[in-house]
Amino acid sequence: MLNIPTAYSVDTPWSHPIETCTYPQNTVKDESRLREYLCQSDWPVNLQTFFIQEINKVPVRYFIYDDSGSMSTNDREKMIDNNTIECSRWSELCETMNFQVQASRIGKIKSHFIFLNGQSYKTDQITNLDQTLMNNMTGGDTPLFRTLNKIISEIRLIEQELRCMDQKVSITISTGGKSSDGCASSLLSTLKKMPVDITLRLCTNEERIIRLWNYIDRALDLSLNIIDGYCSEATKVYSVNSSLCYTLPIHQLREYGISCPLFDHLGKMTLTDEDQGKMSNIICGDGLLQEPLPFCPILKTNRPYINIGFTDTVNSINTNTQVNQRNQRNHRKKDNNCVIS
């Protein structure tokens, strides 16, 4: 039996209460400009349509960013001009933030961007993106409990309306550590009972942190959508789904908090032939138009999004070996040694 303390209210340095409104309504207020931005980011037209349709199902989104001192650790990777380079956790996260903020601003999507130790912003409050990102690497601890507690209080204001309209709020947590100010798992348990979808974007290679979050997810049956950075996630996906070209647009869609079973388990389960057909339809449409061919970060070449029946045995073995080695290291320490925070 888990000993999970009861959540309690605390003061927070930020407050953006949700405006009451009647749902449903289109969350994307400027679809044409958003499509232009996605086209410039090499998104296939059909994937754009799917993205916009899924966004319109969610009336408000929360993006939580870990700006603690640990984010300066240089143990991550990112893609620059199709080449993988080492970088800090914060530098990698800035790539994620850039898309989330730009897509929300350009599409006029109701969103809240919350820095754990810094400021919080609504979509229309960010005027200088580069300055916003750089200025919010403030250092400090990881006060995730305080932030989640505040979000819960805001969601309760519209919870009944969300349930009546069969809608959910999206929360995306990007962090490289665990909560430093209270038991975040107790609040995640509370959110599980609310109309909320939660995406956990891990920004760390520390096994103890990865193991901790996976343990919390399993022990509390939270069904978190846990994803890694683009380079690491592409390796995981390729190890079980070599027929899929895991592109940056697919990863950006998942990082934005889009919840879809086909995408949620890409790095864990092999797609069936039927699933590959569904995935191809979402990305490319019935015509399977895939020009120009996207870049594959694993093979370092251009290839179709979906190559049904394709199996790269050599590279699958190599990527599987990398994943298995990491899993073996994870299991050397028992899960029950973890302290839920």
C-alpha distance (Angstrom), angle and dihedral (degrees) to the residues before:
residue distance angle dihedral
M1 . . .
L2 3.79 . .
N3 3.78 116.8 .
I4 3.80 100.1 -139.7
P5 3.82 117.1 173.0
T6 3.77 121.4 -134.8
A7 3.80 116.9 -99.0
Y8 3.77 117.5 -112.5
S9 3.80 135.5 -169.5
V10 3.78 120.9 -96.8
D11 3.80 134.4 177.0
T12 3.78 116.2 -100.3
P13 3.81 133.0 -160.9
W14 3.78 91.9 -128.5
S15 3.77 134.9 52.8
H16 3.80 127.5 177.7
P17 3.81 106.8 160.3
I18 3.80 114.4 -156.8
E19 3.77 113.7 -107.7
T20 3.78 112.6 -120.6
C21 3.79 112.7 -116.2
T22 3.75 140.6 154.7
Y23 3.81 115.8 -96.6
P24 2.94 144.7 -118.7
Q25 3.77 103.0 56.7
N26 3.78 133.2 135.8
T27 3.79 108.1 -84.6
V28 3.81 91.7 -162.2
K29 3.78 104.2 75.0
D30 3.82 97.6 178.4
E31 3.79 108.0 35.9
S32 3.80 96.4 163.5
R33 3.81 94.4 56.6
L34 3.80 91.3 43.4
R35 3.80 89.9 53.6
E36 3.80 89.9 50.5
Y37 3.80 90.1 53.5
L38 3.81 92.5 47.1
C39 3.82 90.9 49.0
Q40 3.81 89.4 53.7
S41 3.83 86.9 51.8
D42 3.84 91.2 54.1
W43 3.79 97.2 -107.7
P44 3.84 114.6 160.1
V45 3.82 111.8 -118.8
N46 3.81 94.0 -117.5
L47 3.81 91.9 50.9
Q48 3.80 88.2 50.8
T49 3.80 90.1 54.5
F50 3.80 92.2 48.8
F51 3.82 90.6 47.7
I52 3.80 93.2 51.3
Q53 3.80 93.2 45.4
E54 3.79 91.0 52.4
I55 3.82 92.9 46.5
N56 3.81 90.3 53.2
K57 3.81 89.7 59.3
V58 3.83 91.1 63.9
P59 3.83 119.2 66.0
V60 3.81 96.6 -161.8
R61 3.81 137.6 11.2
Y62 3.80 132.2 -155.7
F63 3.80 122.0 -155.3
I64 3.81 113.9 -168.6
Y65 3.81 117.9 -164.7
D66 3.79 126.3 -162.9
D67 3.80 106.9 -137.3
S68 3.81 95.5 168.3
G69 3.79 124.4 135.0
S70 3.82 92.3 -97.9
M71 3.81 89.7 67.3
S72 3.80 89.2 76.5
T73 3.84 89.2 68.3
N74 3.80 110.3 120.1
D75 3.82 100.8 -136.9
R76 3.81 103.7 109.1
E77 3.80 139.3 86.5
K78 3.78 136.8 -141.1
M79 3.79 137.5 179.9
I80 3.80 119.9 -107.6
D81 3.82 116.5 177.5
N82 3.82 89.7 -18.5
N83 3.81 91.6 -53.6
T84 3.79 125.2 113.3
I85 3.81 115.7 -126.8
E86 3.80 132.8 177.6
C87 3.77 116.9 -110.4
S88 3.79 144.3 157.5
R89 3.78 123.1 -82.3
W90 3.79 89.5 -110.4
S91 3.80 93.0 51.5
E92 3.79 90.7 51.8
L93 3.80 91.5 46.5
C94 3.80 90.9 51.0
E95 3.82 87.9 62.9
T96 3.80 88.4 55.6
M97 3.80 93.6 44.6
N98 3.78 92.0 49.1
F99 3.80 92.7 61.4
Q100 3.80 95.5 40.5
V101 3.79 93.5 50.5
Q102 3.81 96.0 40.9
A103 3.82 94.2 47.6
S104 3.81 90.8 48.4
R105 3.81 93.9 46.0
I106 3.78 96.6 45.4
G107 3.81 94.7 42.6
K108 3.83 91.0 41.0
I109 3.81 89.8 -127.3
K110 3.81 116.8 173.4
S111 3.81 103.0 -111.5
H112 3.80 141.0 150.1
F113 3.81 120.7 -145.2
I114 3.79 111.4 -160.4
F115 3.81 126.3 -172.4
L116 3.81 110.2 -159.9
N117 3.81 94.9 -137.3
G118 3.77 99.6 21.6
Q119 3.77 142.3 39.4
S120 3.77 131.3 -37.4
Y121 3.78 125.4 -138.8
K122 3.75 140.0 -165.2
T123 3.79 119.5 -137.9
D124 3.80 94.4 -95.4
Q125 3.83 94.9 45.4
I126 3.78 99.1 70.3
T127 3.79 109.2 87.8
N128 3.82 101.5 157.8
L129 3.80 110.9 37.4
D130 3.81 98.4 -174.9
Q131 3.79 92.6 49.1
T132 3.81 91.3 45.9
L133 3.79 93.3 53.2
M134 3.79 96.2 44.2
N135 3.81 95.2 44.4
N136 3.79 93.5 51.9
M137 3.80 97.4 62.6
T138 3.79 87.7 99.0
G139 3.82 102.0 150.1
G140 3.77 124.7 -141.4
D141 3.80 130.9 107.8
T142 3.81 133.0 -36.5
P143 3.83 107.1 -98.7
L144 3.79 95.0 -178.9
F145 3.82 94.2 143.5
R146 3.80 92.6 60.7
T147 3.79 92.2 48.6
L148 3.81 96.4 47.4
N149 3.80 90.9 46.5
K150 3.80 90.6 55.7
I151 3.80 92.5 47.5
I152 3.81 91.1 51.3
S153 3.80 90.7 54.1
E154 3.81 90.1 51.8
I155 3.79 94.8 47.5
R156 3.80 90.7 51.5
L157 3.81 88.1 64.5
I158 3.80 90.6 66.4
E159 3.82 100.9 22.7
Q160 3.80 95.8 109.1
E161 3.79 91.9 48.2
L162 3.82 91.1 48.4
R163 3.79 91.1 52.5
C164 3.80 92.5 48.0
M165 3.81 90.3 52.8
D166 3.83 93.0 40.3
Q167 3.81 90.7 -122.5
K168 3.80 134.7 138.8
V169 3.78 138.6 -151.5
S170 3.81 117.3 -124.5
I171 3.82 120.8 -134.0
T172 3.81 120.6 -174.9
I173 3.81 115.7 -171.6
S174 3.81 116.6 -164.9
T175 3.78 110.2 -170.7
G176 3.77 143.7 148.3
G177 3.80 97.2 -159.0
K178 3.79 146.9 18.1
S179 3.77 131.5 -77.3
S180 3.80 112.7 -75.3
D181 3.81 99.3 -170.3
G182 3.79 105.4 50.9
C183 3.78 147.4 -29.2
A184 3.80 103.3 -49.6
S185 3.81 90.7 179.2
S186 3.82 90.1 68.4
L187 3.80 90.0 57.0
L188 3.80 91.7 45.5
S189 3.81 87.3 55.3
T190 3.81 88.4 52.7
L191 3.80 91.4 49.3
K192 3.81 90.2 50.5
K193 3.81 88.1 66.2
M194 3.81 92.3 49.7
P195 3.83 130.1 75.4
V196 3.81 93.2 -91.2
D197 3.82 138.0 125.2
I198 3.82 114.6 -153.1
T199 3.80 126.5 -158.5
L200 3.80 118.1 -171.0
R201 3.80 112.7 -156.5
L202 3.81 107.0 -166.4
C203 3.82 116.2 -149.1
T204 3.79 99.9 -174.1
N205 3.79 144.9 78.4
E206 3.81 93.1 -155.2
E207 3.80 106.8 124.7
R208 3.81 93.7 -151.5
I209 3.82 91.7 56.9
I210 3.81 93.9 44.5
R211 3.80 90.0 47.1
L212 3.80 91.8 47.6
W213 3.81 95.3 53.1
N214 3.80 92.5 45.0
Y215 3.80 89.3 50.1
I216 3.81 92.3 50.0
D217 3.80 89.9 49.7
R218 3.82 93.0 50.9
A219 3.81 98.2 38.7
L220 3.79 94.2 50.4
D221 3.82 94.8 34.5
L222 3.80 89.7 -129.0
S223 3.82 98.0 155.3
L224 3.80 90.5 -142.5
N225 3.77 115.6 -177.8
I226 3.82 97.4 -127.0
I227 3.79 117.0 -169.4
D228 3.80 135.3 170.7
G229 3.80 131.7 -144.7
Y230 3.80 118.3 -63.1
C231 3.82 97.9 -97.6
S232 3.81 94.6 46.3
E233 3.79 93.9 42.0
A234 3.81 91.9 50.0
T235 3.81 89.2 55.7
K236 3.81 91.7 50.7
V237 3.79 93.1 47.6
Y238 3.79 93.2 47.6
S239 3.82 91.4 51.5
V240 3.82 90.8 64.4
N241 3.82 103.1 19.6
S242 3.79 109.4 36.7
S243 3.82 90.0 157.9
L244 3.82 89.3 69.3
C245 3.78 123.4 77.3
Y246 3.80 101.1 -142.7
T247 3.78 101.4 -148.9
L248 3.79 130.9 -175.3
P249 3.85 92.7 -105.9
I250 3.82 90.2 57.7
H251 3.80 89.7 49.8
Q252 3.80 92.7 46.0
L253 3.80 89.9 52.0
R254 3.82 90.1 54.8
E255 3.82 93.1 44.1
Y256 3.79 88.9 53.5
G257 3.79 88.3 64.4
I258 3.80 99.2 -104.4
S259 3.80 105.2 160.4
C260 3.81 115.8 -151.5
P261 3.84 125.8 143.4
L262 3.80 91.8 -134.3
F263 3.81 91.2 59.3
D264 3.81 99.3 31.6
H265 3.83 94.9 67.5
L266 3.80 101.4 35.9
G267 3.80 93.0 117.5
K268 3.81 94.7 43.7
M269 3.80 109.7 40.1
T270 3.80 134.3 39.5
L271 3.79 113.5 -116.7
T272 3.80 115.0 -117.1
D273 3.79 119.3 -131.2
E274 3.80 87.8 -100.7
D275 3.80 91.4 50.8
Q276 3.79 91.0 48.7
G277 3.79 88.3 54.3
K278 3.80 91.2 50.7
M279 3.79 91.3 47.2
S280 3.79 91.4 49.4
N281 3.80 90.0 50.8
I282 3.82 92.2 50.9
I283 3.80 93.3 48.4
C284 3.78 103.9 33.1
G285 3.80 108.3 11.2
D286 3.79 129.8 -129.9
G287 3.79 91.9 -53.1
L288 3.82 92.0 60.0
L289 3.79 88.9 -137.7
Q290 3.80 105.8 175.3
E291 3.80 104.5 165.6
P292 2.90 124.4 164.3
L293 3.79 94.1 33.9
P294 3.84 112.4 -123.5
F295 3.79 123.8 -120.8
C296 3.81 117.2 -101.8
P297 3.84 110.6 -143.3
I298 3.82 91.4 -156.4
L299 3.80 101.1 47.3
K300 3.83 92.0 32.8
T301 3.77 91.1 -135.7
N302 3.79 140.6 89.2
R303 3.80 117.4 -88.0
P304 3.84 139.7 153.0
Y305 3.78 119.0 -73.5
I306 3.79 89.6 -122.8
N307 3.79 123.4 24.3
I308 3.80 101.7 179.5
G309 3.78 111.9 -148.2
F310 3.81 93.2 13.7
T311 3.80 115.9 135.4
D312 3.79 120.9 177.2
T313 3.80 98.4 -158.5
V314 3.79 97.8 -178.3
N315 3.79 96.7 47.3
S316 3.81 92.1 39.3
I317 3.80 89.1 55.8
N318 3.80 91.2 48.8
T319 3.79 94.5 48.3
N320 3.79 91.9 42.4
T321 3.79 89.0 52.8
Q322 3.81 90.8 53.7
V323 3.80 92.0 49.1
N324 3.83 93.2 44.6
Q325 3.80 92.2 50.3
R326 3.78 90.6 53.4
N327 3.83 91.4 46.6
Q328 3.80 90.6 51.4
R329 3.79 90.2 53.3
N330 3.80 89.4 49.3
H331 3.80 93.5 53.8
R332 3.78 94.8 50.0
K333 3.77 87.8 81.5
K334 3.78 116.4 53.8
D335 3.77 119.5 -117.8
N336 3.79 91.6 -129.2
N337 3.78 89.1 67.2
C338 3.80 88.7 68.3
V339 3.78 119.4 101.5
I340 3.77 111.4 -143.1
S341 3.79 111.4 -128.8
